């Protein structure tokens, strides 16, 4: 290996070294040019390390020049797919890339990426991303791209294009984390019951609006969310074989995924964490049992034991088929079945498939408006979205009503304990409540 200073009349440093040309072929002589001594010495060190460890050799200046943020973005999306990220996650990453990152710094070379470029991205994002979470996601994507650039060797690890990049902080209650959910955003049990009852009325067999009756068990679905804490995708993916009536719980083992411009499918549960969720007996027997009988072609007056036997027979049938699969991770709960033939609990009667999130949300707001007009004492606040039913299940139901410790609540939700504590527990909150109680008598 040789490193040469610029010859008279030029300003380019030159690095010569020999690199393997192929199996059994003689090594070839390679030349790399640099515009500064610092850059030349880095190329020299890279080539030396590559020869010592049999890694890829330093690429030419033309290749380095083509490695822009746009190309890094393509590599980032490709890497995300290889890591098995879900379609909705990929859509979010692609959207942030196309809407904020590429229009701002897409043509910047990765080697020239600095904090001022990252600030421009955040400034552009601040004009359309009004939530703290949205801005955090954008910064998080820049951070992930930075790590990938380091790993690929496109950016020197001594350069941090996010160093000192700050995003506006939201006001946080003392003793709470940034992920803490304000109790005012956790619905009350009376509101959950009112919404479910209204959905029973509007979407049930006595309903008069065909747009609402397309979701016949919408009220039951609201109860499953409010008293079980399932995510929307998990609610949509529930099947007749996932309900264990004899044990009093549902087995959460999948999520209904609806990619843009593609058909929906049943994918893995979040974090690939299977978990069981107990539900009130009245909900299971009055809301879910009739539907499961229908799915399993059992008579309306069939006994509970008949239902349990039919469910177990179907689980065993799928388990036997799964045992023949090469993939050892396939079990009765995730054995592939055509969506049209699956035993879905909650469906859109027009398609026979789980409802799309857009239709679900539109029907939810119809129910909310009806409750606001006809039962104003239990009106559902506009500031509380549907997914906050999960917050009700975690705090009002599991923790306060049933008295379960947070470790158990985390198991029911399929989350890590730290995640649950960050969302719902504020240091000193119990002491504050005790003090308020004492002062009320003074």
C-alpha positions as a Markdown table, in Angstrom:
| # | Residue | x | y | z |
|---|---|---|---|---|
| 1 | Unk | 0.0 | 0.0 | 0.0 |
| 2 | Unk | 1.2 | 3.5 | -0.8 |
| 3 | Unk | -0.1 | 7.0 | -0.1 |
| 4 | Unk | 1.2 | 9.8 | -2.3 |
| 5 | Unk | 0.9 | 13.6 | -1.9 |
| 6 | Unk | -0.4 | 15.7 | -4.8 |
| 7 | Unk | 2.0 | 15.8 | -7.7 |
| 8 | Unk | 2.9 | 19.2 | -9.2 |
| 9 | Unk | 0.0 | 20.9 | -10.9 |
| 10 | Unk | -2.7 | 18.8 | -9.1 |
| 11 | Unk | -4.4 | 18.9 | -5.7 |
| 12 | Unk | -5.4 | 15.2 | -5.4 |
| 13 | Unk | -3.9 | 12.7 | -3.0 |
| 14 | Unk | -3.5 | 9.2 | -4.2 |
| 15 | Unk | -3.8 | 5.9 | -2.4 |
| 16 | Unk | -2.6 | 2.7 | -4.2 |
| 17 | Unk | -3.2 | -0.8 | -2.9 |
| 18 | Unk | -3.7 | -4.3 | -4.3 |
| 19 | Unk | -7.0 | -6.0 | -3.8 |
| 20 | Unk | -8.3 | -9.6 | -4.5 |
| 21 | Unk | -9.8 | -9.9 | -8.0 |
| 22 | Unk | -11.5 | -13.2 | -7.5 |
| 23 | Unk | -11.1 | -16.8 | -6.5 |
| 24 | Unk | -7.8 | -18.1 | -8.0 |
| 25 | Unk | -7.1 | -14.8 | -9.9 |
| 26 | Unk | -4.1 | -12.5 | -9.3 |
| 27 | Unk | -4.7 | -9.4 | -7.2 |
| 28 | Unk | -5.3 | -6.2 | -9.1 |
| 29 | Unk | -3.8 | -2.8 | -8.5 |
| 30 | Unk | -6.4 | -0.2 | -7.2 |
| 31 | Unk | -6.2 | 3.6 | -7.1 |
| 32 | Unk | -8.3 | 5.8 | -4.9 |
| 33 | Unk | -8.0 | 9.6 | -5.0 |
| 34 | Unk | -8.8 | 12.1 | -2.2 |
| 35 | Unk | -9.1 | 15.9 | -2.1 |
| 36 | Unk | -7.4 | 16.2 | 1.3 |
| 37 | Unk | -4.7 | 14.5 | 3.4 |
| 38 | Unk | -7.3 | 13.7 | 6.1 |
| 39 | Unk | -9.5 | 11.9 | 3.6 |
| 40 | Unk | -6.6 | 10.1 | 2.0 |
| 41 | Unk | -5.4 | 8.8 | 5.3 |
| 42 | Unk | -9.0 | 7.5 | 6.1 |
| 43 | Unk | -9.0 | 5.6 | 2.8 |
| 44 | Unk | -5.6 | 4.2 | 3.6 |
| 45 | Unk | -6.8 | 3.0 | 7.0 |
| 46 | Unk | -9.9 | 1.5 | 5.5 |
| 47 | Unk | -8.0 | -0.4 | 2.9 |
| 48 | Unk | -5.5 | -1.6 | 5.5 |
| 49 | Unk | -8.3 | -2.8 | 7.8 |
| 50 | Unk | -10.1 | -4.4 | 4.9 |
| 51 | Unk | -7.0 | -6.4 | 3.9 |
| 52 | Unk | -6.4 | -7.5 | 7.5 |
| 53 | Unk | -10.0 | -8.6 | 8.1 |
| 54 | Unk | -11.0 | -9.6 | 4.5 |
| 55 | Unk | -13.8 | -7.0 | 4.3 |
| 56 | Unk | -15.0 | -4.8 | 1.4 |
| 57 | Unk | -12.4 | -2.5 | 0.0 |
| 58 | Unk | -12.8 | 1.3 | 0.0 |
| 59 | Unk | -15.0 | 2.4 | -3.0 |
| 60 | Unk | -14.1 | 5.0 | -5.6 |
| 61 | Unk | -15.0 | 8.7 | -5.4 |
| 62 | Unk | -17.8 | 8.2 | -8.0 |
| 63 | Unk | -19.5 | 5.6 | -5.7 |
| 64 | Unk | -19.0 | 7.8 | -2.6 |
| 65 | Unk | -20.6 | 10.7 | -4.5 |
| 66 | Unk | -23.6 | 8.6 | -5.4 |
| 67 | Unk | -24.3 | 7.7 | -1.8 |
| 68 | Unk | -26.8 | 10.4 | -1.0 |
| 69 | Unk | -29.5 | 10.7 | 1.7 |
| 70 | Unk | -31.9 | 9.4 | -1.0 |
| 71 | Unk | -29.9 | 6.3 | -1.5 |
| 72 | Unk | -29.5 | 5.9 | 2.3 |
| 73 | Unk | -33.3 | 6.1 | 2.6 |
| 74 | Unk | -33.7 | 3.3 | 0.1 |
| 75 | Unk | -31.3 | 1.2 | 2.1 |
| 76 | Unk | -33.2 | 2.1 | 5.3 |
| 77 | Unk | -36.5 | 0.8 | 3.9 |
| 78 | Unk | -34.8 | -2.3 | 2.5 |
| 79 | Unk | -33.2 | -2.9 | 5.9 |
| 80 | Unk | -36.6 | -2.5 | 7.7 |
| 81 | Unk | -38.2 | -5.1 | 5.4 |
| 82 | Unk | -35.4 | -7.5 | 6.1 |
| 83 | Unk | -36.0 | -7.0 | 9.8 |
| 84 | Unk | -39.6 | -8.0 | 9.4 |
| 85 | Unk | -41.3 | -4.7 | 10.1 |
| 86 | Unk | -45.1 | -4.8 | 9.6 |
| 87 | Unk | -46.7 | -3.1 | 6.6 |
| 88 | Unk | -48.2 | -0.2 | 8.7 |
| 89 | Unk | -44.8 | 0.5 | 10.2 |
| 90 | Unk | -43.3 | 0.5 | 6.7 |
| 91 | Unk | -46.0 | 2.9 | 5.4 |
| 92 | Unk | -45.2 | 5.3 | 8.2 |
| 93 | Unk | -41.4 | 5.2 | 7.6 |
| 94 | Unk | -41.9 | 5.6 | 3.8 |
| 95 | Unk | -44.3 | 8.5 | 4.4 |
| 96 | Unk | -41.9 | 10.4 | 6.7 |
| 97 | Unk | -39.1 | 9.7 | 4.2 |
| 98 | Unk | -41.0 | 11.0 | 1.2 |
| 99 | Unk | -42.8 | 13.9 | 2.9 |
| 100 | Unk | -40.0 | 15.4 | 5.1 |
| 101 | Unk | -36.5 | 13.9 | 4.6 |
| 102 | Unk | -36.0 | 13.6 | 0.9 |
| 103 | Unk | -37.6 | 16.9 | -0.2 |
| 104 | Unk | -35.3 | 18.7 | 2.2 |
| 105 | Unk | -31.9 | 16.9 | 2.1 |
| 106 | Unk | -32.4 | 14.1 | -0.4 |
| 107 | Unk | -29.5 | 15.1 | -2.6 |
| 108 | Unk | -27.0 | 15.7 | 0.2 |
| 109 | Unk | -24.1 | 13.2 | 0.2 |
| 110 | Unk | -24.1 | 11.1 | 3.3 |
| 111 | Unk | -20.5 | 12.0 | 4.0 |
| 112 | Unk | -21.6 | 15.6 | 4.1 |
| 113 | Unk | -24.6 | 15.1 | 6.3 |
| 114 | Unk | -24.4 | 17.5 | 9.3 |
| 115 | Unk | -26.7 | 18.7 | 12.1 |
| 116 | Unk | -27.8 | 21.7 | 10.1 |
| 117 | Unk | -29.4 | 19.4 | 7.5 |
| 118 | Unk | -31.2 | 17.5 | 10.2 |
| 119 | Unk | -32.5 | 20.8 | 11.6 |
| 120 | Unk | -33.9 | 21.7 | 8.2 |
| 121 | Unk | -35.8 | 18.3 | 8.2 |
| 122 | Unk | -37.3 | 19.0 | 11.6 |
| 123 | Unk | -38.2 | 22.6 | 10.6 |
| 124 | Unk | -40.1 | 21.3 | 7.6 |
| 125 | Unk | -41.8 | 18.6 | 9.7 |
| 126 | Unk | -42.9 | 21.1 | 12.4 |
| 127 | Unk | -45.1 | 22.8 | 9.7 |
| 128 | Unk | -47.3 | 19.7 | 9.3 |
| 129 | Unk | -46.6 | 17.5 | 12.3 |
| 130 | Unk | -48.4 | 19.2 | 15.2 |
| 131 | Unk | -48.2 | 16.4 | 17.7 |
| 132 | Unk | -45.2 | 15.7 | 20.0 |
| 133 | Unk | -45.3 | 12.1 | 19.0 |
| 134 | Unk | -45.1 | 12.9 | 15.3 |
| 135 | Unk | -42.0 | 15.0 | 15.8 |
| 136 | Unk | -40.4 | 12.4 | 17.9 |
| 137 | Unk | -41.1 | 9.7 | 15.2 |
| 138 | Unk | -39.4 | 11.9 | 12.6 |
| 139 | Unk | -36.3 | 12.5 | 14.8 |
| 140 | Unk | -36.3 | 8.8 | 15.6 |
| 141 | Unk | -36.2 | 7.9 | 11.9 |
| 142 | Unk | -33.2 | 10.3 | 11.3 |
| 143 | Unk | -31.5 | 8.6 | 14.2 |
| 144 | Unk | -32.1 | 5.1 | 12.7 |
| 145 | Unk | -30.8 | 6.3 | 9.3 |
| 146 | Unk | -27.7 | 7.7 | 11.1 |
| 147 | Unk | -27.0 | 4.3 | 12.7 |
| 148 | Unk | -27.4 | 2.6 | 9.4 |
| 149 | Unk | -25.0 | 5.0 | 7.7 |
| 150 | Unk | -22.4 | 4.3 | 10.4 |
| 151 | Unk | -23.0 | 0.5 | 10.0 |
| 152 | Unk | -22.6 | 0.6 | 6.2 |
| 153 | Unk | -19.5 | 2.7 | 6.5 |
| 154 | Unk | -21.0 | 5.5 | 4.5 |
| 155 | Unk | -20.6 | 8.0 | 7.4 |
| 156 | Unk | -17.6 | 8.3 | 9.7 |
| 157 | Unk | -18.5 | 7.4 | 13.2 |
| 158 | Unk | -16.8 | 10.5 | 14.5 |
| 159 | Unk | -19.5 | 12.6 | 12.8 |
| 160 | Unk | -22.9 | 12.8 | 14.5 |
| 161 | Unk | -25.5 | 14.7 | 12.3 |
| 162 | Unk | -28.0 | 14.8 | 15.1 |
| 163 | Unk | -25.6 | 16.1 | 17.8 |
| 164 | Unk | -27.3 | 18.9 | 19.7 |
| 165 | Unk | -30.6 | 18.5 | 17.7 |
| 166 | Unk | -33.4 | 19.3 | 20.1 |
| 167 | Unk | -37.1 | 19.1 | 19.6 |
| 168 | Unk | -39.6 | 21.2 | 21.6 |
| 169 | Unk | -40.5 | 19.4 | 24.8 |
| 170 | Unk | -44.1 | 19.1 | 26.0 |
| 171 | Unk | -44.9 | 20.1 | 29.6 |
| 172 | Unk | -44.8 | 17.0 | 31.8 |
| 173 | Unk | -46.4 | 16.5 | 35.1 |
| 174 | Unk | -43.9 | 16.2 | 38.0 |
| 175 | Unk | -43.2 | 12.5 | 38.6 |
| 176 | Unk | -44.4 | 11.5 | 35.1 |
| 177 | Unk | -42.6 | 10.3 | 32.0 |
| 178 | Unk | -43.0 | 11.8 | 28.5 |
| 179 | Unk | -45.2 | 8.8 | 27.6 |
| 180 | Unk | -47.5 | 9.3 | 30.6 |
| 181 | Unk | -51.2 | 9.3 | 29.7 |
| 182 | Unk | -53.2 | 12.0 | 31.5 |
| 183 | Unk | -56.1 | 10.5 | 33.5 |
| 184 | Unk | -58.4 | 12.9 | 31.7 |
| 185 | Unk | -57.7 | 11.0 | 28.5 |
| 186 | Unk | -58.7 | 7.7 | 30.1 |
| 187 | Unk | -62.5 | 7.2 | 29.7 |
| 188 | Unk | -64.8 | 6.4 | 32.6 |
| 189 | Unk | -66.5 | 3.0 | 32.9 |
| 190 | Unk | -69.9 | 4.7 | 32.5 |
| 191 | Unk | -68.8 | 6.2 | 29.2 |
| 192 | Unk | -67.6 | 2.8 | 27.9 |
| 193 | Unk | -70.9 | 1.2 | 28.8 |
| 194 | Unk | -72.9 | 4.0 | 27.2 |
| 195 | Unk | -71.0 | 3.8 | 23.9 |
| 196 | Unk | -71.4 | 0.0 | 23.8 |
| 197 | Unk | -75.1 | 0.2 | 24.5 |
| 198 | Unk | -75.6 | 2.8 | 21.8 |
| 199 | Unk | -73.6 | 0.6 | 19.3 |
| 200 | Unk | -75.9 | -2.3 | 20.2 |
| 201 | Unk | -78.9 | -0.2 | 19.4 |
| 202 | Unk | -77.6 | 1.4 | 16.2 |
| 203 | Unk | -75.8 | -1.7 | 14.8 |
| 204 | Unk | -78.0 | -4.5 | 16.0 |
| 205 | Unk | -80.8 | -6.3 | 14.2 |
| 206 | Unk | -83.2 | -3.5 | 15.2 |
| 207 | Unk | -81.0 | -0.8 | 13.6 |
| 208 | Unk | -82.4 | 1.2 | 10.7 |
| 209 | Unk | -79.2 | 2.6 | 9.1 |
| 210 | Unk | -77.7 | 0.1 | 6.7 |
| 211 | Unk | -74.3 | 1.8 | 7.1 |
| 212 | Unk | -74.4 | 0.9 | 10.8 |
| 213 | Unk | -75.8 | -2.6 | 10.6 |
| 214 | Unk | -72.8 | -3.6 | 8.5 |
| 215 | Unk | -71.0 | -4.0 | 11.8 |
| 216 | Unk | -73.6 | -6.1 | 13.8 |
| 217 | Unk | -71.4 | -6.7 | 16.9 |
| 218 | Unk | -69.9 | -3.3 | 17.2 |
| 219 | Unk | -71.1 | -2.9 | 20.8 |
| 220 | Unk | -69.5 | -6.2 | 21.8 |
| 221 | Unk | -66.3 | -5.1 | 20.1 |
| 222 | Unk | -66.3 | -1.9 | 22.2 |
| 223 | Unk | -66.7 | -3.9 | 25.4 |
| 224 | Unk | -63.8 | -6.2 | 24.4 |
| 225 | Unk | -61.6 | -3.1 | 23.9 |
| 226 | Unk | -62.8 | -1.4 | 27.1 |
| 227 | Unk | -62.6 | -4.4 | 29.4 |
| 228 | Unk | -59.9 | -6.4 | 27.7 |
| 229 | Unk | -57.5 | -3.7 | 26.5 |
| 230 | Unk | -56.9 | -5.2 | 23.0 |
| 231 | Unk | -55.5 | -3.1 | 20.3 |
| 232 | Unk | -57.7 | -2.5 | 17.3 |
| 233 | Unk | -55.8 | -4.9 | 15.1 |
| 234 | Unk | -56.1 | -7.6 | 17.8 |
| 235 | Unk | -59.8 | -7.0 | 18.1 |
| 236 | Unk | -60.3 | -7.3 | 14.4 |
| 237 | Unk | -58.2 | -10.5 | 14.3 |
| 238 | Unk | -60.2 | -12.4 | 17.0 |
| 239 | Unk | -61.7 | -15.7 | 15.8 |
| 240 | Unk | -64.2 | -18.2 | 17.3 |
| 241 | Unk | -61.3 | -20.5 | 18.3 |
| 242 | Unk | -59.5 | -17.8 | 20.3 |
| 243 | Unk | -62.2 | -17.6 | 23.0 |
| 244 | Unk | -61.8 | -20.1 | 25.9 |
| 245 | Unk | -65.2 | -20.0 | 27.5 |
| 246 | Unk | -64.4 | -22.8 | 30.0 |
| 247 | Unk | -61.4 | -20.8 | 31.2 |
| 248 | Unk | -62.8 | -17.3 | 31.1 |
| 249 | Unk | -60.3 | -15.6 | 28.8 |
| 250 | Unk | -59.5 | -14.9 | 25.1 |
| 251 | Unk | -56.2 | -15.9 | 23.6 |
| 252 | Unk | -54.6 | -12.9 | 21.8 |
| 253 | Unk | -52.4 | -14.3 | 19.1 |
| 254 | Unk | -52.7 | -12.2 | 15.9 |
| 255 | Unk | -53.5 | -8.8 | 14.4 |
| 256 | Unk | -55.5 | -7.9 | 11.3 |
| 257 | Unk | -53.2 | -5.9 | 9.0 |
| 258 | Unk | -54.5 | -3.6 | 6.3 |
| 259 | Unk | -51.7 | -2.3 | 4.1 |
| 260 | Unk | -52.4 | 0.6 | 1.7 |
| 261 | Unk | -53.5 | -0.5 | -1.8 |
| 262 | Unk | -53.3 | -4.2 | -0.8 |
| 263 | Unk | -55.6 | -6.9 | 0.7 |
| 264 | Unk | -55.7 | -7.3 | 4.4 |
| 265 | Unk | -54.2 | -10.3 | 6.1 |
| 266 | Unk | -53.8 | -11.8 | 9.6 |
| 267 | Unk | -50.3 | -11.1 | 10.9 |
| 268 | Unk | -48.5 | -11.7 | 14.1 |
| 269 | Unk | -49.5 | -10.0 | 17.4 |
| 270 | Unk | -47.4 | -7.0 | 18.3 |
| 271 | Unk | -43.9 | -7.9 | 19.5 |
| 272 | Unk | -44.8 | -11.5 | 18.7 |
| 273 | Unk | -46.1 | -11.8 | 22.3 |
| 274 | Unk | -49.0 | -14.2 | 22.8 |
| 275 | Unk | -51.1 | -13.4 | 25.8 |
| 276 | Unk | -54.4 | -14.2 | 27.6 |
| 277 | Unk | -56.9 | -11.6 | 28.6 |
| 278 | Unk | -59.8 | -12.3 | 31.1 |
| 279 | Unk | -63.2 | -10.9 | 30.2 |
| 280 | Unk | -66.4 | -10.5 | 32.2 |
| 281 | Unk | -68.5 | -13.7 | 32.1 |
| 282 | Unk | -71.5 | -11.6 | 30.9 |
| 283 | Unk | -69.5 | -10.3 | 27.9 |
| 284 | Unk | -68.3 | -13.8 | 26.9 |
| 285 | Unk | -71.6 | -15.6 | 27.3 |
| 286 | Unk | -74.0 | -12.8 | 26.2 |
| 287 | Unk | -71.8 | -11.2 | 23.5 |
| 288 | Unk | -69.4 | -13.8 | 22.2 |
| 289 | Unk | -71.0 | -17.2 | 22.7 |
| 290 | Unk | -73.9 | -16.7 | 20.2 |
| 291 | Unk | -71.5 | -15.6 | 17.6 |
| 292 | Unk | -69.2 | -18.6 | 18.1 |
| 293 | Unk | -72.1 | -21.0 | 17.9 |
| 294 | Unk | -73.0 | -19.4 | 14.5 |
| 295 | Unk | -69.4 | -19.7 | 13.3 |
| 296 | Unk | -69.1 | -23.3 | 14.3 |
| 297 | Unk | -72.5 | -24.2 | 12.8 |
| 298 | Unk | -74.0 | -25.2 | 16.1 |
| 299 | Unk | -77.6 | -24.8 | 17.1 |
| 300 | Unk | -78.7 | -21.6 | 18.8 |
| 301 | Unk | -79.6 | -23.7 | 21.9 |
| 302 | Unk | -76.5 | -25.8 | 21.9 |
| 303 | Unk | -74.8 | -26.3 | 25.2 |
| 304 | Unk | -71.6 | -24.6 | 26.3 |
| 305 | Unk | -69.9 | -28.0 | 26.4 |
| 306 | Unk | -70.8 | -28.5 | 22.7 |
| 307 | Unk | -69.2 | -25.2 | 21.9 |
| 308 | Unk | -66.0 | -26.0 | 23.8 |
| 309 | Unk | -65.7 | -29.4 | 22.2 |
| 310 | Unk | -66.2 | -27.9 | 18.7 |
| 311 | Unk | -63.6 | -25.3 | 19.4 |
| 312 | Unk | -61.0 | -27.8 | 20.6 |
| 313 | Unk | -61.6 | -30.0 | 17.6 |
| 314 | Unk | -60.9 | -27.1 | 15.3 |
| 315 | Unk | -57.8 | -26.2 | 17.2 |
| 316 | Unk | -56.5 | -29.8 | 17.1 |
| 317 | Unk | -57.3 | -30.0 | 13.3 |
| 318 | Unk | -55.1 | -26.9 | 12.7 |
| 319 | Unk | -52.4 | -28.1 | 15.1 |
| 320 | Unk | -52.2 | -31.3 | 13.1 |
| 321 | Unk | -51.8 | -29.4 | 9.8 |
| 322 | Unk | -49.3 | -27.1 | 11.4 |
| 323 | Unk | -47.2 | -30.1 | 12.4 |
| 324 | Unk | -46.6 | -30.9 | 8.7 |
| 325 | Unk | -45.2 | -27.4 | 8.0 |
| 326 | Unk | -41.5 | -26.9 | 7.6 |
| 327 | Unk | -41.7 | -23.8 | 9.7 |
| 328 | Unk | -41.6 | -24.9 | 13.4 |
| 329 | Unk | -43.1 | -21.6 | 14.5 |
| 330 | Unk | -46.5 | -22.5 | 13.0 |
| 331 | Unk | -49.1 | -23.5 | 15.5 |
| 332 | Unk | -52.8 | -23.8 | 15.7 |
| 333 | Unk | -53.1 | -20.1 | 16.3 |
| 334 | Unk | -51.2 | -18.9 | 13.3 |
| 335 | Unk | -51.8 | -21.8 | 10.8 |
| 336 | Unk | -52.5 | -19.9 | 7.5 |
| 337 | Unk | -56.1 | -19.9 | 6.5 |
| 338 | Unk | -57.7 | -17.9 | 3.7 |
| 339 | Unk | -59.3 | -14.7 | 5.1 |
| 340 | Unk | -62.5 | -15.6 | 3.4 |
| 341 | Unk | -62.7 | -18.9 | 5.3 |
| 342 | Unk | -61.5 | -17.7 | 8.7 |
| 343 | Unk | -63.8 | -17.7 | 11.8 |
| 344 | Unk | -63.8 | -14.0 | 12.4 |
| 345 | Unk | -65.8 | -12.7 | 15.4 |
| 346 | Unk | -66.2 | -9.1 | 14.1 |
| 347 | Unk | -66.8 | -8.6 | 10.4 |
| 348 | Unk | -68.2 | -6.2 | 7.9 |
| 349 | Unk | -71.2 | -8.1 | 6.6 |
| 350 | Unk | -70.7 | -6.8 | 3.1 |
| 351 | Unk | -67.2 | -8.3 | 2.7 |
| 352 | Unk | -67.3 | -11.0 | 5.3 |
| 353 | Unk | -63.9 | -9.8 | 6.5 |
| 354 | Unk | -62.7 | -7.6 | 9.4 |
| 355 | Unk | -63.6 | -4.0 | 8.9 |
| 356 | Unk | -61.1 | -1.5 | 7.6 |
| 357 | Unk | -59.8 | 1.0 | 10.2 |
| 358 | Unk | -61.3 | 3.9 | 8.2 |
| 359 | Unk | -64.8 | 2.4 | 8.2 |
| 360 | Unk | -64.4 | 1.5 | 11.9 |
| 361 | Unk | -63.5 | 5.0 | 12.9 |
| 362 | Unk | -66.4 | 6.5 | 10.8 |
| 363 | Unk | -68.9 | 4.3 | 12.6 |
| 364 | Unk | -67.3 | 5.0 | 16.0 |
| 365 | Unk | -67.9 | 8.7 | 15.5 |
| 366 | Unk | -71.5 | 8.1 | 14.5 |
| 367 | Unk | -72.1 | 6.3 | 17.8 |
| 368 | Unk | -70.3 | 9.0 | 19.7 |
| 369 | Unk | -72.5 | 11.7 | 18.2 |
| 370 | Unk | -75.6 | 9.7 | 19.0 |
| 371 | Unk | -74.6 | 9.3 | 22.7 |
| 372 | Unk | -73.7 | 13.0 | 22.9 |
| 373 | Unk | -77.3 | 13.9 | 21.7 |
| 374 | Unk | -79.3 | 11.2 | 23.5 |
| 375 | Unk | -77.3 | 10.6 | 26.7 |
| 376 | Unk | -75.3 | 13.8 | 27.4 |
| 377 | Unk | -74.4 | 12.8 | 30.9 |
| 378 | Unk | -72.3 | 9.9 | 29.5 |
| 379 | Unk | -71.1 | 11.7 | 26.4 |
| 380 | Unk | -67.8 | 10.5 | 25.1 |
| 381 | Unk | -65.3 | 13.5 | 25.0 |
| 382 | Unk | -64.0 | 14.4 | 21.6 |
| 383 | Unk | -60.5 | 14.6 | 23.0 |
| 384 | Unk | -60.6 | 10.8 | 23.8 |
| 385 | Unk | -60.0 | 8.6 | 20.8 |
| 386 | Unk | -61.1 | 5.0 | 20.4 |
| 387 | Unk | -57.7 | 3.5 | 21.2 |
| 388 | Unk | -58.0 | 5.0 | 24.7 |
| 389 | Unk | -60.4 | 2.2 | 25.5 |
| 390 | Unk | -57.1 | 0.3 | 26.1 |
| 391 | Unk | -56.2 | 2.9 | 28.8 |
| 392 | Unk | -59.6 | 2.4 | 30.5 |
| 393 | Unk | -59.0 | -1.4 | 30.6 |
| 394 | Unk | -55.5 | -0.9 | 32.1 |
| 395 | Unk | -56.3 | 1.6 | 34.8 |
| 396 | Unk | -60.1 | 1.8 | 35.6 |
| 397 | Unk | -60.8 | -1.9 | 35.1 |
| 398 | Unk | -57.8 | -4.1 | 35.6 |
| 399 | Unk | -55.9 | -2.0 | 38.2 |
| 400 | Unk | -58.6 | -0.2 | 40.1 |
| 401 | Unk | -61.7 | -2.3 | 39.7 |
| 402 | Unk | -60.1 | -5.8 | 39.8 |
| 403 | Unk | -57.1 | -4.7 | 42.0 |
| 404 | Unk | -54.5 | -6.3 | 39.8 |
| 405 | Unk | -50.8 | -5.2 | 40.3 |
| 406 | Unk | -49.1 | -3.5 | 37.4 |
| 407 | Unk | -47.1 | -6.7 | 36.5 |
| 408 | Unk | -50.4 | -8.5 | 35.9 |
| 409 | Unk | -51.8 | -5.6 | 33.9 |
| 410 | Unk | -48.7 | -5.7 | 31.7 |
| 411 | Unk | -49.3 | -9.4 | 31.0 |
| 412 | Unk | -52.9 | -8.8 | 30.1 |
| 413 | Unk | -52.0 | -6.0 | 27.7 |
| 414 | Unk | -49.1 | -7.9 | 26.1 |
| 415 | Unk | -46.7 | -5.1 | 27.0 |
| 416 | Unk | -43.5 | -4.8 | 29.0 |
| 417 | Unk | -43.9 | -3.7 | 32.6 |
| 418 | Unk | -41.8 | -0.6 | 32.0 |
| 419 | Unk | -44.0 | 0.4 | 29.2 |
| 420 | Unk | -47.1 | 0.1 | 31.3 |
| 421 | Unk | -45.5 | 2.0 | 34.2 |
| 422 | Unk | -44.4 | 4.8 | 31.9 |
| 423 | Unk | -47.9 | 5.2 | 30.6 |
| 424 | Unk | -50.0 | 5.1 | 33.7 |
| 425 | Unk | -47.9 | 5.5 | 36.9 |
| 426 | Unk | -46.8 | 8.9 | 38.2 |
| 427 | Unk | -44.5 | 9.0 | 41.2 |
| 428 | Unk | -46.2 | 10.5 | 44.2 |
| 429 | Unk | -49.7 | 10.2 | 42.8 |
| 430 | Unk | -50.9 | 8.0 | 45.6 |
| 431 | Unk | -49.5 | 10.3 | 48.3 |
| 432 | Unk | -51.2 | 13.2 | 46.5 |
| 433 | Unk | -54.5 | 11.4 | 46.5 |
| 434 | Unk | -54.2 | 10.7 | 50.3 |
| 435 | Unk | -53.4 | 14.3 | 51.0 |
| 436 | Unk | -56.4 | 15.5 | 49.1 |
| 437 | Unk | -58.6 | 13.1 | 51.0 |
| 438 | Unk | -57.3 | 14.4 | 54.4 |
| 439 | Unk | -57.6 | 18.0 | 53.4 |
| 440 | Unk | -61.2 | 17.5 | 52.3 |
| 441 | Unk | -62.2 | 17.1 | 56.0 |
| 442 | Unk | -60.4 | 20.3 | 57.2 |
